[in-house]
Amino acid sequence: MSDTIHIQIDRADGSLQRLIGLVERRGFHIDGMSMAPDSEIEGAMRRIALTVRGRDAARSIDTLGRQIDRLIGVARIQAHTFQSEAA
């Protein structure tokens, strides 16, 4: 099962490193990432979409979302869960 997290984060130095470090320390693998400037706030923010999966079944995307929301510079977060078709 993979989850996609949409994050709006500032463009400050180190903000992307803090985000990726947090995801990895909390036991998630990053399967994909896309990034774009946020057109609503010119130059100050960026939108990031992370596709993640837990290393084991004990990992909760809700807990990860709350931890990301506490990072300095995170303005908004939204998570989506996708079930795999393969059994």
Backbone hydrogen bonds, N-H to C=O, Kabsch-Sander energy under -0.5 kcal/mol:
donor,donor_aa,acceptor,acceptor_aa,energy
2,S,82,F,-1.4
3,D,52,V,-3.0
4,T,80,H,-2.9
5,I,50,L,-3.0
6,H,4,T,-0.5
6,H,78,Q,-3.7
7,I,5,I,-0.5
7,I,48,I,-3.2
8,Q,76,R,-2.7
9,I,7,I,-0.6
9,I,46,R,-2.5
10,D,73,G,-1.5
11,R,44,A,-1.7
15,S,12,A,-1.8
18,R,14,G,-2.4
19,L,15,S,-1.9
20,I,16,L,-2.5
21,G,17,Q,-2.5
22,L,18,R,-2.1
23,V,19,L,-2.1
24,E,20,I,-2.3
25,R,21,G,-2.6
26,R,22,L,-1.8
27,G,24,E,-1.5
28,F,23,V,-1.6
29,H,53,R,-3.2
31,D,29,H,-0.7
31,D,51,T,-2.8
32,G,51,T,-1.5
34,S,49,A,-2.0
36,A,47,R,-2.3
38,D,45,M,-1.7
39,S,37,P,-0.7
41,I,38,D,-0.5
42,E,40,E,-0.5
44,A,41,I,-0.7
45,M,41,I,-1.1
46,R,9,I,-2.8
47,R,36,A,-3.5
48,I,7,I,-3.0
49,A,34,S,-2.7
50,L,5,I,-2.7
50,L,48,I,-0.5
51,T,32,G,-2.9
52,V,3,D,-3.2
52,V,50,L,-0.6
53,R,29,H,-1.9
55,R,27,G,-2.6
59,R,56,D,-1.5
64,L,60,S,-2.0
65,G,61,I,-2.5
66,R,62,D,-2.1
67,Q,63,T,-2.1
68,I,64,L,-2.6
69,D,65,G,-2.2
70,R,66,R,-0.9
71,L,68,I,-1.6
74,V,71,L,-1.5
75,A,8,Q,-3.2
75,A,73,G,-0.5
76,R,8,Q,-1.3
78,Q,6,H,-2.1
80,H,4,T,-2.8
82,F,2,S,-2.7
